[in-house]
Amino acid sequence: PGLSRACDRLRFLLLDPLLTMADDAAPIFLYTTSTGGQKVIHGNERATLLISGNGGRDRIQVVYLDIEQEKRQMVWEVSGKKGIYPLVFVGDKFIGDLDALEDLNEDGELKAIFTA
């Protein structure tokens, strides 16, 4: 029940990225896990709000690394952050974890990353 509710909440926050993403815009990947508990759920929601509020709403794609395990090793190697969620990438470029997103937002730099 908790996971289902969390997934529904994320779907509610997002538009369908496959239908709305501009052809030339790189997708914004929010890599996470479906088994992380309340801290991860809160982090996913906060990251989604930060991305959405800074021009990236139509490009977000949530990827659950415990379900899509073939992507897990690449994400951990590129980010250097094994087992920390959420992790945000624009295309194949690592942007940061939730703390990094918060810092970029506070410094006014997040919008430029998602609207470039």
PDB file as gemmi writes it, atoms N, CA and C in Angstrom:
CRYST1    1.000    1.000    1.000  90.00  90.00  90.00 P 1                      
ATOM      1  N   PRO A   1       0.805  -1.212   0.000  1.00  0.00           N  
ATOM      2  CA  PRO A   1       0.000   0.000   0.000  1.00  0.00           C  
ATOM      3  C   PRO A   1       0.848   1.277   0.000  1.00  0.00           C  
ATOM      4  N   GLY A   2       1.932   1.322   0.796  1.00  0.00           N  
ATOM      5  CA  GLY A   2       2.762   2.517   0.869  1.00  0.00           C  
ATOM      6  C   GLY A   2       3.438   2.828  -0.446  1.00  0.00           C  
ATOM      7  N   LEU A   3       4.011   1.807  -1.087  1.00  0.00           N  
ATOM      8  CA  LEU A   3       4.686   1.998  -2.372  1.00  0.00           C  
ATOM      9  C   LEU A   3       3.697   2.442  -3.438  1.00  0.00           C  
ATOM     10  N   SER A   4       2.544   1.803  -3.481  1.00  0.00           N  
ATOM     11  CA  SER A   4       1.535   2.157  -4.466  1.00  0.00           C  
ATOM     12  C   SER A   4       1.101   3.613  -4.306  1.00  0.00           C  
ATOM     13  N   ARG A   5       0.897   4.035  -3.072  1.00  0.00           N  
ATOM     14  CA  ARG A   5       0.498   5.413  -2.802  1.00  0.00           C  
ATOM     15  C   ARG A   5       1.602   6.376  -3.232  1.00  0.00           C  
ATOM     16  N   ALA A   6       2.850   6.009  -2.942  1.00  0.00           N  
ATOM     17  CA  ALA A   6       3.979   6.869  -3.312  1.00  0.00           C  
ATOM     18  C   ALA A   6       4.091   6.995  -4.829  1.00  0.00           C  
ATOM     19  N   CYS A   7       3.942   5.884  -5.531  1.00  0.00           N  
ATOM     20  CA  CYS A   7       4.000   5.916  -6.995  1.00  0.00           C  
ATOM     21  C   CYS A   7       2.868   6.761  -7.556  1.00  0.00           C  
ATOM     22  N   ASP A   8       1.678   6.631  -6.990  1.00  0.00           N  
ATOM     23  CA  ASP A   8       0.547   7.434  -7.438  1.00  0.00           C  
ATOM     24  C   ASP A   8       0.810   8.919  -7.220  1.00  0.00           C  
ATOM     25  N   ARG A   9       1.437   9.256  -6.084  1.00  0.00           N  
ATOM     26  CA  ARG A   9       1.731  10.658  -5.791  1.00  0.00           C  
ATOM     27  C   ARG A   9       2.733  11.209  -6.798  1.00  0.00           C  
ATOM     28  N   LEU A  10       3.762  10.418  -7.143  1.00  0.00           N  
ATOM     29  CA  LEU A  10       4.722  10.881  -8.142  1.00  0.00           C  
ATOM     30  C   LEU A  10       4.060  11.054  -9.501  1.00  0.00           C  
ATOM     31  N   ARG A  11       3.194  10.115  -9.873  1.00  0.00           N  
ATOM     32  CA  ARG A  11       2.479  10.246 -11.146  1.00  0.00           C  
ATOM     33  C   ARG A  11       1.625  11.506 -11.163  1.00  0.00           C  
ATOM     34  N   PHE A  12       1.016  11.828 -10.028  1.00  0.00           N  
ATOM     35  CA  PHE A  12       0.192  13.017  -9.923  1.00  0.00           C  
ATOM     36  C   PHE A  12       1.030  14.277 -10.133  1.00  0.00           C  
ATOM     37  N   LEU A  13       2.260  14.282  -9.627  1.00  0.00           N  
ATOM     38  CA  LEU A  13       3.113  15.459  -9.748  1.00  0.00           C  
ATOM     39  C   LEU A  13       3.649  15.658 -11.154  1.00  0.00           C  
ATOM     40  N   LEU A  14       3.672  14.610 -11.934  1.00  0.00           N  
ATOM     41  CA  LEU A  14       4.301  14.661 -13.252  1.00  0.00           C  
ATOM     42  C   LEU A  14       3.283  14.580 -14.376  1.00  0.00           C  
ATOM     43  N   LEU A  15       3.609  15.200 -15.478  1.00  0.00           N  
ATOM     44  CA  LEU A  15       2.900  14.921 -16.721  1.00  0.00           C  
ATOM     45  C   LEU A  15       3.550  13.706 -17.330  1.00  0.00           C  
ATOM     46  N   ASP A  16       2.924  13.085 -18.299  1.00  0.00           N  
ATOM     47  CA  ASP A  16       3.543  11.938 -18.956  1.00  0.00           C  
ATOM     48  C   ASP A  16       4.716  12.444 -19.787  1.00  0.00           C  
ATOM     49  N   PRO A  17       5.964  12.163 -19.374  1.00  0.00           N  
ATOM     50  CA  PRO A  17       7.112  12.740 -20.066  1.00  0.00           C  
ATOM     51  C   PRO A  17       7.260  12.249 -21.492  1.00  0.00           C  
ATOM     52  N   LEU A  18       6.778  11.073 -21.805  1.00  0.00           N  
ATOM     53  CA  LEU A  18       6.915  10.561 -23.163  1.00  0.00           C  
ATOM     54  C   LEU A  18       6.000  11.288 -24.132  1.00  0.00           C  
ATOM     55  N   LEU A  19       4.921  11.856 -23.627  1.00  0.00           N  
ATOM     56  CA  LEU A  19       3.989  12.571 -24.483  1.00  0.00           C  
ATOM     57  C   LEU A  19       4.301  14.053 -24.596  1.00  0.00           C  
ATOM     58  N   THR A  20       5.012  14.615 -23.603  1.00  0.00           N  
ATOM     59  CA  THR A  20       5.179  16.062 -23.564  1.00  0.00           C  
ATOM     60  C   THR A  20       6.602  16.538 -23.769  1.00  0.00           C  
ATOM     61  N   MET A  21       7.578  15.666 -23.767  1.00  0.00           N  
ATOM     62  CA  MET A  21       8.968  16.082 -23.856  1.00  0.00           C  
ATOM     63  C   MET A  21       9.276  16.632 -25.247  1.00  0.00           C  
ATOM     64  N   ALA A  22       9.935  17.781 -25.273  1.00  0.00           N  
ATOM     65  CA  ALA A  22      10.359  18.346 -26.553  1.00  0.00           C  
ATOM     66  C   ALA A  22      11.386  17.414 -27.178  1.00  0.00           C  
ATOM     67  N   ASP A  23      11.365  17.337 -28.508  1.00  0.00           N  
ATOM     68  CA  ASP A  23      12.258  16.422 -29.216  1.00  0.00           C  
ATOM     69  C   ASP A  23      13.729  16.702 -28.939  1.00  0.00           C  
ATOM     70  N   ASP A  24      14.092  17.980 -28.799  1.00  0.00           N  
ATOM     71  CA  ASP A  24      15.499  18.322 -28.645  1.00  0.00           C  
ATOM     72  C   ASP A  24      15.945  18.446 -27.194  1.00  0.00           C  
ATOM     73  N   ALA A  25      15.042  18.308 -26.250  1.00  0.00           N  
ATOM     74  CA  ALA A  25      15.384  18.453 -24.837  1.00  0.00           C  
ATOM     75  C   ALA A  25      15.798  17.101 -24.247  1.00  0.00           C  
ATOM     76  N   ALA A  26      16.905  17.093 -23.528  1.00  0.00           N  
ATOM     77  CA  ALA A  26      17.353  15.854 -22.883  1.00  0.00           C  
ATOM     78  C   ALA A  26      16.408  15.519 -21.733  1.00  0.00           C  
ATOM     79  N   PRO A  27      16.101  14.251 -21.559  1.00  0.00           N  
ATOM     80  CA  PRO A  27      15.252  13.875 -20.428  1.00  0.00           C  
ATOM     81  C   PRO A  27      15.978  14.105 -19.108  1.00  0.00           C  
ATOM     82  N   ILE A  28      15.197  14.361 -18.080  1.00  0.00           N  
ATOM     83  CA  ILE A  28      15.728  14.486 -16.730  1.00  0.00           C  
ATOM     84  C   ILE A  28      15.358  13.199 -16.008  1.00  0.00           C  
ATOM     85  N   PHE A  29      16.367  12.420 -15.664  1.00  0.00           N  
ATOM     86  CA  PHE A  29      16.141  11.144 -15.002  1.00  0.00           C  
ATOM     87  C   PHE A  29      16.263  11.311 -13.501  1.00  0.00           C  
ATOM     88  N   LEU A  30      15.238  10.882 -12.800  1.00  0.00           N  
ATOM     89  CA  LEU A  30      15.265  10.826 -11.347  1.00  0.00           C  
ATOM     90  C   LEU A  30      15.391   9.349 -10.985  1.00  0.00           C  
ATOM     91  N   TYR A  31      16.608   8.944 -10.639  1.00  0.00           N  
ATOM     92  CA  TYR A  31      16.873   7.549 -10.279  1.00  0.00           C  
ATOM     93  C   TYR A  31      16.624   7.367  -8.799  1.00  0.00           C  
ATOM     94  N   THR A  32      15.860   6.338  -8.469  1.00  0.00           N  
ATOM     95  CA  THR A  32      15.483   6.098  -7.085  1.00  0.00           C  
ATOM     96  C   THR A  32      15.230   4.613  -6.867  1.00  0.00           C  
ATOM     97  N   THR A  33      14.643   4.293  -5.741  1.00  0.00           N  
ATOM     98  CA  THR A  33      14.271   2.918  -5.426  1.00  0.00           C  
ATOM     99  C   THR A  33      12.818   2.896  -4.978  1.00  0.00           C  
ATOM    100  N   SER A  34      12.167   1.796  -5.190  1.00  0.00           N  
ATOM    101  CA  SER A  34      10.768   1.676  -4.766  1.00  0.00           C  
ATOM    102  C   SER A  34      10.661   1.100  -3.363  1.00  0.00           C  
ATOM    103  N   THR A  35      11.797   0.808  -2.730  1.00  0.00           N  
ATOM    104  CA  THR A  35      11.777   0.144  -1.418  1.00  0.00           C  
ATOM    105  C   THR A  35      12.449   0.967  -0.330  1.00  0.00           C  
ATOM    106  N   GLY A  36      12.563   2.257  -0.491  1.00  0.00           N  
ATOM    107  CA  GLY A  36      13.371   3.069   0.406  1.00  0.00           C  
ATOM    108  C   GLY A  36      12.697   3.641   1.625  1.00  0.00           C  
ATOM    109  N   GLY A  37      11.401   3.531   1.758  1.00  0.00           N  
ATOM    110  CA  GLY A  37      10.730   4.066   2.933  1.00  0.00           C  
ATOM    111  C   GLY A  37      10.411   5.548   2.815  1.00  0.00           C  
ATOM    112  N   GLN A  38       9.982   6.113   3.933  1.00  0.00           N  
ATOM    113  CA  GLN A  38       9.491   7.493   3.956  1.00  0.00           C  
ATOM    114  C   GLN A  38      10.549   8.524   3.581  1.00  0.00           C  
ATOM    115  N   LYS A  39      11.792   8.322   4.000  1.00  0.00           N  
ATOM    116  CA  LYS A  39      12.844   9.288   3.672  1.00  0.00           C  
ATOM    117  C   LYS A  39      13.050   9.371   2.160  1.00  0.00           C  
ATOM    118  N   VAL A  40      13.069   8.231   1.503  1.00  0.00           N  
ATOM    119  CA  VAL A  40      13.255   8.220   0.043  1.00  0.00           C  
ATOM    120  C   VAL A  40      12.019   8.791  -0.641  1.00  0.00           C  
ATOM    121  N   ILE A  41      10.837   8.437  -0.172  1.00  0.00           N  
ATOM    122  CA  ILE A  41       9.603   8.975  -0.756  1.00  0.00           C  
ATOM    123  C   ILE A  41       9.598  10.493  -0.661  1.00  0.00           C  
ATOM    124  N   HIS A  42       9.935  11.022   0.510  1.00  0.00           N  
ATOM    125  CA  HIS A  42       9.993  12.474   0.686  1.00  0.00           C  
ATOM    126  C   HIS A  42      11.044  13.087  -0.241  1.00  0.00           C  
ATOM    127  N   GLY A  43      12.212  12.443  -0.335  1.00  0.00           N  
ATOM    128  CA  GLY A  43      13.272  12.945  -1.214  1.00  0.00           C  
ATOM    129  C   GLY A  43      12.848  12.967  -2.672  1.00  0.00           C  
ATOM    130  N   ASN A  44      12.149  11.917  -3.105  1.00  0.00           N  
ATOM    131  CA  ASN A  44      11.645  11.870  -4.483  1.00  0.00           C  
ATOM    132  C   ASN A  44      10.670  12.997  -4.749  1.00  0.00           C  
ATOM    133  N   GLU A  45       9.757  13.210  -3.814  1.00  0.00           N  
ATOM    134  CA  GLU A  45       8.768  14.274  -3.984  1.00  0.00           C  
ATOM    135  C   GLU A  45       9.431  15.645  -4.006  1.00  0.00           C  
ATOM    136  N   ARG A  46      10.395  15.866  -3.102  1.00  0.00           N  
ATOM    137  CA  ARG A  46      11.087  17.153  -3.056  1.00  0.00           C  
ATOM    138  C   ARG A  46      11.886  17.380  -4.335  1.00  0.00           C  
ATOM    139  N   ALA A  47      12.604  16.360  -4.803  1.00  0.00           N  
ATOM    140  CA  ALA A  47      13.377  16.497  -6.041  1.00  0.00           C  
ATOM    141  C   ALA A  47      12.453  16.789  -7.220  1.00  0.00           C  
ATOM    142  N   THR A  48      11.323  16.111  -7.273  1.00  0.00           N  
ATOM    143  CA  THR A  48      10.348  16.342  -8.342  1.00  0.00           C  
ATOM    144  C   THR A  48       9.846  17.779  -8.315  1.00  0.00           C  
ATOM    145  N   LEU A  49       9.567  18.297  -7.134  1.00  0.00           N  
ATOM    146  CA  LEU A  49       9.106  19.682  -7.017  1.00  0.00           C  
ATOM    147  C   LEU A  49      10.194  20.668  -7.431  1.00  0.00           C  
ATOM    148  N   LEU A  50      11.441  20.397  -7.040  1.00  0.00           N  
ATOM    149  CA  LEU A  50      12.540  21.285  -7.434  1.00  0.00           C  
ATOM    150  C   LEU A  50      12.732  21.286  -8.949  1.00  0.00           C  
ATOM    151  N   ILE A  51      12.687  20.118  -9.537  1.00  0.00           N  
ATOM    152  CA  ILE A  51      12.843  20.020 -10.994  1.00  0.00           C  
ATOM    153  C   ILE A  51      11.676  20.723 -11.696  1.00  0.00           C  
ATOM    154  N   SER A  52      10.465  20.420 -11.247  1.00  0.00           N  
ATOM    155  CA  SER A  52       9.271  21.011 -11.864  1.00  0.00           C  
ATOM    156  C   SER A  52       9.259  22.523 -11.728  1.00  0.00           C  
ATOM    157  N   GLY A  53       9.637  23.015 -10.576  1.00  0.00           N  
ATOM    158  CA  GLY A  53       9.626  24.451 -10.321  1.00  0.00           C  
ATOM    159  C   GLY A  53      10.729  25.213 -11.028  1.00  0.00           C  
ATOM    160  N   ASN A  54      11.656  24.488 -11.615  1.00  0.00           N  
ATOM    161  CA  ASN A  54      12.776  25.129 -12.307  1.00  0.00           C  
ATOM    162  C   ASN A  54      12.813  24.788 -13.788  1.00  0.00           C  
ATOM    163  N   GLY A  55      11.650  24.520 -14.360  1.00  0.00           N  
ATOM    164  CA  GLY A  55      11.535  24.378 -15.806  1.00  0.00           C  
ATOM    165  C   GLY A  55      11.682  22.980 -16.371  1.00  0.00           C  
ATOM    166  N   GLY A  56      11.748  21.952 -15.528  1.00  0.00           N  
ATOM    167  CA  GLY A  56      11.968  20.612 -16.047  1.00  0.00           C  
ATOM    168  C   GLY A  56      10.803  19.663 -15.954  1.00  0.00           C  
ATOM    169  N   ARG A  57       9.644  20.148 -15.594  1.00  0.00           N  
ATOM    170  CA  ARG A  57       8.499  19.269 -15.319  1.00  0.00           C  
ATOM    171  C   ARG A  57       8.172  18.306 -16.461  1.00  0.00           C  
ATOM    172  N   ASP A  58       8.162  18.797 -17.671  1.00  0.00           N  
ATOM    173  CA  ASP A  58       7.742  17.980 -18.809  1.00  0.00           C  
ATOM    174  C   ASP A  58       8.781  16.955 -19.242  1.00  0.00           C  
ATOM    175  N   ARG A  59       9.950  16.970 -18.611  1.00  0.00           N  
ATOM    176  CA  ARG A  59      11.035  16.088 -19.044  1.00  0.00           C  
ATOM    177  C   ARG A  59      11.407  15.019 -18.018  1.00  0.00           C  
ATOM    178  N   ILE A  60      10.768  15.004 -16.864  1.00  0.00           N  
ATOM    179  CA  ILE A  60      11.147  14.073 -15.792  1.00  0.00           C  
ATOM    180  C   ILE A  60      10.733  12.646 -16.143  1.00  0.00           C  
ATOM    181  N   GLN A  61      11.672  11.745 -15.949  1.00  0.00           N  
ATOM    182  CA  GLN A  61      11.394  10.313 -16.054  1.00  0.00           C  
ATOM    183  C   GLN A  61      11.921   9.655 -14.782  1.00  0.00           C  
ATOM    184  N   VAL A  62      11.033   9.064 -14.021  1.00  0.00           N  
ATOM    185  CA  VAL A  62      11.418   8.381 -12.787  1.00  0.00           C  
ATOM    186  C   VAL A  62      11.823   6.955 -13.141  1.00  0.00           C  
ATOM    187  N   VAL A  63      13.007   6.544 -12.676  1.00  0.00           N  
ATOM    188  CA  VAL A  63      13.527   5.204 -12.933  1.00  0.00           C  
ATOM    189  C   VAL A  63      13.816   4.552 -11.585  1.00  0.00           C  
ATOM    190  N   TYR A  64      13.153   3.438 -11.322  1.00  0.00           N  
ATOM    191  CA  TYR A  64      13.356   2.690 -10.081  1.00  0.00           C  
ATOM    192  C   TYR A  64      14.467   1.669 -10.317  1.00  0.00           C  
ATOM    193  N   LEU A  65      15.627   1.901  -9.699  1.00  0.00           N  
ATOM    194  CA  LEU A  65      16.800   1.065  -9.956  1.00  0.00           C  
ATOM    195  C   LEU A  65      16.670  -0.348  -9.402  1.00  0.00           C  
ATOM    196  N   ASP A  66      15.776  -0.565  -8.448  1.00  0.00           N  
ATOM    197  CA  ASP A  66      15.564  -1.933  -7.976  1.00  0.00           C  
ATOM    198  C   ASP A  66      14.705  -2.718  -8.963  1.00  0.00           C  
ATOM    199  N   ILE A  67      14.026  -2.027  -9.851  1.00  0.00           N  
ATOM    200  CA  ILE A  67      13.207  -2.680 -10.881  1.00  0.00           C  
ATOM    201  C   ILE A  67      13.994  -2.750 -12.191  1.00  0.00           C  
ATOM    202  N   GLU A  68      14.631  -1.651 -12.566  1.00  0.00           N  
ATOM    203  CA  GLU A  68      15.435  -1.599 -13.797  1.00  0.00           C  
ATOM    204  C   GLU A  68      16.908  -1.737 -13.430  1.00  0.00           C  
ATOM    205  N   GLN A  69      17.272  -2.938 -12.992  1.00  0.00           N  
ATOM    206  CA  GLN A  69      18.599  -3.183 -12.425  1.00  0.00           C  
ATOM    207  C   GLN A  69      19.742  -3.021 -13.423  1.00  0.00           C  
ATOM    208  N   GLU A  70      19.449  -3.144 -14.718  1.00  0.00           N  
ATOM    209  CA  GLU A  70      20.511  -3.010 -15.712  1.00  0.00           C  
ATOM    210  C   GLU A  70      21.095  -1.599 -15.736  1.00  0.00           C  
ATOM    211  N   LYS A  71      20.387  -0.605 -15.207  1.00  0.00           N  
ATOM    212  CA  LYS A  71      20.874   0.778 -15.184  1.00  0.00           C  
ATOM    213  C   LYS A  71      21.608   1.118 -13.892  1.00  0.00           C  
ATOM    214  N   ARG A  72      21.452   0.292 -12.886  1.00  0.00           N  
ATOM    215  CA  ARG A  72      21.959   0.597 -11.548  1.00  0.00           C  
ATOM    216  C   ARG A  72      23.477   0.804 -11.520  1.00  0.00           C  
ATOM    217  N   GLN A  73      24.233  -0.095 -12.112  1.00  0.00           N  
ATOM    218  CA  GLN A  73      25.695   0.002 -12.066  1.00  0.00           C  
ATOM    219  C   GLN A  73      26.201   1.276 -12.727  1.00  0.00           C  
ATOM    220  N   MET A  74      25.628   1.630 -13.884  1.00  0.00           N  
ATOM    221  CA  MET A  74      26.031   2.851 -14.581  1.00  0.00           C  
ATOM    222  C   MET A  74      25.755   4.079 -13.715  1.00  0.00           C  
ATOM    223  N   VAL A  75      24.578   4.127 -13.108  1.00  0.00           N  
ATOM    224  CA  VAL A  75      24.205   5.280 -12.280  1.00  0.00           C  
ATOM    225  C   VAL A  75      25.152   5.400 -11.095  1.00  0.00           C  
ATOM    226  N   TRP A  76      25.442   4.287 -10.436  1.00  0.00           N  
ATOM    227  CA  TRP A  76      26.334   4.320  -9.279  1.00  0.00           C  
ATOM    228  C   TRP A  76      27.751   4.700  -9.675  1.00  0.00           C  
ATOM    229  N   GLU A  77      28.228   4.199 -10.810  1.00  0.00           N  
ATOM    230  CA  GLU A  77      29.593   4.517 -11.251  1.00  0.00           C  
ATOM    231  C   GLU A  77      29.729   5.989 -11.628  1.00  0.00           C  
ATOM    232  N   VAL A  78      28.775   6.498 -12.394  1.00  0.00           N  
ATOM    233  CA  VAL A  78      28.857   7.895 -12.848  1.00  0.00           C  
ATOM    234  C   VAL A  78      28.686   8.856 -11.673  1.00  0.00           C  
ATOM    235  N   SER A  79      27.745   8.562 -10.777  1.00  0.00           N  
ATOM    236  CA  SER A  79      27.456   9.470  -9.667  1.00  0.00           C  
ATOM    237  C   SER A  79      28.436   9.316  -8.513  1.00  0.00           C  
ATOM    238  N   GLY A  80      28.983   8.116  -8.341  1.00  0.00           N  
ATOM    239  CA  GLY A  80      29.814   7.845  -7.171  1.00  0.00           C  
ATOM    240  C   GLY A  80      29.013   7.748  -5.893  1.00  0.00           C  
ATOM    241  N   LYS A  81      27.697   7.548  -6.025  1.00  0.00           N  
ATOM    242  CA  LYS A  81      26.799   7.535  -4.868  1.00  0.00           C  
ATOM    243  C   LYS A  81      25.958   6.267  -4.867  1.00  0.00           C  
ATOM    244  N   LYS A  82      26.508   5.213  -4.356  1.00  0.00           N  
ATOM    245  CA  LYS A  82      25.806   3.933  -4.294  1.00  0.00           C  
ATOM    246  C   LYS A  82      24.830   3.933  -3.113  1.00  0.00           C  
ATOM    247  N   GLY A  83      23.571   3.611  -3.416  1.00  0.00           N  
ATOM    248  CA  GLY A  83      22.568   3.481  -2.371  1.00  0.00           C  
ATOM    249  C   GLY A  83      22.010   4.788  -1.847  1.00  0.00           C  
ATOM    250  N   ILE A  84      22.297   5.908  -2.499  1.00  0.00           N  
ATOM    251  CA  ILE A  84      21.760   7.210  -2.099  1.00  0.00           C  
ATOM    252  C   ILE A  84      20.704   7.601  -3.126  1.00  0.00           C  
ATOM    253  N   TYR A  85      19.522   7.975  -2.645  1.00  0.00           N  
ATOM    254  CA  TYR A  85      18.419   8.310  -3.551  1.00  0.00           C  
ATOM    255  C   TYR A  85      17.696   9.543  -3.049  1.00  0.00           C  
ATOM    256  N   PRO A  86      17.157  10.316  -3.983  1.00  0.00           N  
ATOM    257  CA  PRO A  86      17.215  10.204  -5.435  1.00  0.00           C  
ATOM    258  C   PRO A  86      18.511  10.779  -5.993  1.00  0.00           C  
ATOM    259  N   LEU A  87      18.828  10.356  -7.213  1.00  0.00           N  
ATOM    260  CA  LEU A  87      19.953  10.881  -7.982  1.00  0.00           C  
ATOM    261  C   LEU A  87      19.387  11.435  -9.285  1.00  0.00           C  
ATOM    262  N   VAL A  88      19.821  12.624  -9.671  1.00  0.00           N  
ATOM    263  CA  VAL A  88      19.255  13.293 -10.838  1.00  0.00           C  
ATOM    264  C   VAL A  88      20.312  13.453 -11.926  1.00  0.00           C  
ATOM    265  N   PHE A  89      19.921  13.079 -13.135  1.00  0.00           N  
ATOM    266  CA  PHE A  89      20.751  13.221 -14.329  1.00  0.00           C  
ATOM    267  C   PHE A  89      19.961  14.012 -15.369  1.00  0.00           C  
ATOM    268  N   VAL A  90      20.658  14.811 -16.166  1.00  0.00           N  
ATOM    269  CA  VAL A  90      20.079  15.384 -17.381  1.00  0.00           C  
ATOM    270  C   VAL A  90      20.754  14.638 -18.517  1.00  0.00           C  
ATOM    271  N   GLY A  91      19.968  13.808 -19.205  1.00  0.00           N  
ATOM    272  CA  GLY A  91      20.562  12.896 -20.182  1.00  0.00           C  
ATOM    273  C   GLY A  91      21.510  11.969 -19.445  1.00  0.00           C  
ATOM    274  N   ASP A  92      22.765  11.949 -19.859  1.00  0.00           N  
ATOM    275  CA  ASP A  92      23.738  11.099 -19.170  1.00  0.00           C  
ATOM    276  C   ASP A  92      24.656  11.888 -18.241  1.00  0.00           C  
ATOM    277  N   LYS A  93      24.342  13.180 -18.030  1.00  0.00           N  
ATOM    278  CA  LYS A  93      25.152  14.041 -17.147  1.00  0.00           C  
ATOM    279  C   LYS A  93      24.579  14.037 -15.735  1.00  0.00           C  
ATOM    280  N   PHE A  94      25.413  13.657 -14.770  1.00  0.00           N  
ATOM    281  CA  PHE A  94      24.994  13.630 -13.372  1.00  0.00           C  
ATOM    282  C   PHE A  94      24.905  15.050 -12.836  1.00  0.00           C  
ATOM    283  N   ILE A  95      23.753  15.395 -12.246  1.00  0.00           N  
ATOM    284  CA  ILE A  95      23.541  16.710 -11.656  1.00  0.00           C  
ATOM    285  C   ILE A  95      23.781  16.669 -10.152  1.00  0.00           C  
ATOM    286  N   GLY A  96      23.231  15.643  -9.489  1.00  0.00           N  
ATOM    287  CA  GLY A  96      23.460  15.534  -8.051  1.00  0.00           C  
ATOM    288  C   GLY A  96      22.375  14.765  -7.336  1.00  0.00           C  
ATOM    289  N   ASP A  97      22.571  14.640  -6.023  1.00  0.00           N  
ATOM    290  CA  ASP A  97      21.556  14.035  -5.169  1.00  0.00           C  
ATOM    291  C   ASP A  97      20.651  15.156  -4.659  1.00  0.00           C  
ATOM    292  N   LEU A  98      19.762  14.846  -3.733  1.00  0.00           N  
ATOM    293  CA  LEU A  98      18.814  15.855  -3.252  1.00  0.00           C  
ATOM    294  C   LEU A  98      19.530  17.033  -2.607  1.00  0.00           C  
ATOM    295  N   ASP A  99      20.569  16.784  -1.817  1.00  0.00           N  
ATOM    296  CA  ASP A  99      21.304  17.883  -1.183  1.00  0.00           C  
ATOM    297  C   ASP A  99      21.906  18.820  -2.231  1.00  0.00           C  
ATOM    298  N   ALA A 100      22.460  18.248  -3.298  1.00  0.00           N  
ATOM    299  CA  ALA A 100      23.040  19.074  -4.369  1.00  0.00           C  
ATOM    300  C   ALA A 100      21.957  19.895  -5.067  1.00  0.00           C  
ATOM    301  N   LEU A 101      20.788  19.274  -5.311  1.00  0.00           N  
ATOM    302  CA  LEU A 101      19.685  20.018  -5.935  1.00  0.00           C  
ATOM    303  C   LEU A 101      19.258  21.185  -5.062  1.00  0.00           C  
ATOM    304  N   GLU A 102      19.153  20.932  -3.751  1.00  0.00           N  
ATOM    305  CA  GLU A 102      18.773  22.004  -2.818  1.00  0.00           C  
ATOM    306  C   GLU A 102      19.797  23.138  -2.866  1.00  0.00           C  
ATOM    307  N   ASP A 103      21.090  22.802  -2.868  1.00  0.00           N  
ATOM    308  CA  ASP A 103      22.140  23.824  -2.921  1.00  0.00           C  
ATOM    309  C   ASP A 103      22.077  24.610  -4.225  1.00  0.00           C  
ATOM    310  N   LEU A 104      21.925  23.906  -5.352  1.00  0.00           N  
ATOM    311  CA  LEU A 104      21.827  24.580  -6.651  1.00  0.00           C  
ATOM    312  C   LEU A 104      20.611  25.500  -6.701  1.00  0.00           C  
ATOM    313  N   ASN A 105      19.517  25.055  -6.121  1.00  0.00           N  
ATOM    314  CA  ASN A 105      18.311  25.870  -6.082  1.00  0.00           C  
ATOM    315  C   ASN A 105      18.531  27.124  -5.224  1.00  0.00           C  
ATOM    316  N   GLU A 106      19.131  26.949  -4.060  1.00  0.00           N  
ATOM    317  CA  GLU A 106      19.399  28.084  -3.176  1.00  0.00           C  
ATOM    318  C   GLU A 106      20.311  29.114  -3.846  1.00  0.00           C  
ATOM    319  N   ASP A 107      21.256  28.623  -4.653  1.00  0.00           N  
ATOM    320  CA  ASP A 107      22.197  29.510  -5.346  1.00  0.00           C  
ATOM    321  C   ASP A 107      21.633  30.078  -6.648  1.00  0.00           C  
ATOM    322  N   GLY A 108      20.405  29.688  -7.014  1.00  0.00           N  
ATOM    323  CA  GLY A 108      19.773  30.192  -8.225  1.00  0.00           C  
ATOM    324  C   GLY A 108      20.316  29.570  -9.511  1.00  0.00           C  
ATOM    325  N   GLU A 109      20.969  28.422  -9.424  1.00  0.00           N  
ATOM    326  CA  GLU A 109      21.598  27.819 -10.581  1.00  0.00           C  
ATOM    327  C   GLU A 109      20.791  26.669 -11.188  1.00  0.00           C  
ATOM    328  N   LEU A 110      19.785  26.189 -10.492  1.00  0.00           N  
ATOM    329  CA  LEU A 110      19.066  25.002 -10.935  1.00  0.00           C  
ATOM    330  C   LEU A 110      18.268  25.244 -12.207  1.00  0.00           C  
ATOM    331  N   LYS A 111      17.624  26.384 -12.299  1.00  0.00           N  
ATOM    332  CA  LYS A 111      16.808  26.690 -13.489  1.00  0.00           C  
ATOM    333  C   LYS A 111      17.638  26.661 -14.759  1.00  0.00           C  
ATOM    334  N   ALA A 112      18.838  27.206 -14.702  1.00  0.00           N  
ATOM    335  CA  ALA A 112      19.713  27.230 -15.886  1.00  0.00           C  
ATOM    336  C   ALA A 112      20.068  25.817 -16.334  1.00  0.00           C  
ATOM    337  N   ILE A 113      20.221  24.903 -15.406  1.00  0.00           N  
ATOM    338  CA  ILE A 113      20.555  23.528 -15.741  1.00  0.00           C  
ATOM    339  C   ILE A 113      19.400  22.860 -16.489  1.00  0.00           C  
ATOM    340  N   PHE A 114      18.173  23.104 -16.035  1.00  0.00           N  
ATOM    341  CA  PHE A 114      17.019  22.423 -16.610  1.00  0.00           C  
ATOM    342  C   PHE A 114      16.420  23.139 -17.807  1.00  0.00           C  
ATOM    343  N   THR A 115      16.816  24.360 -18.063  1.00  0.00           N  
ATOM    344  CA  THR A 115      16.262  25.084 -19.206  1.00  0.00           C  
ATOM    345  C   THR A 115      17.303  25.333 -20.284  1.00  0.00           C  
ATOM    346  N   ALA A 116      18.505  24.817 -20.105  1.00  0.00           N  
ATOM    347  CA  ALA A 116      19.584  25.012 -21.096  1.00  0.00           C  
ATOM    348  C   ALA A 116      19.298  24.263 -22.379  1.00  0.00           C  
TER     349      ALA A 116                                                      
END                                                                             
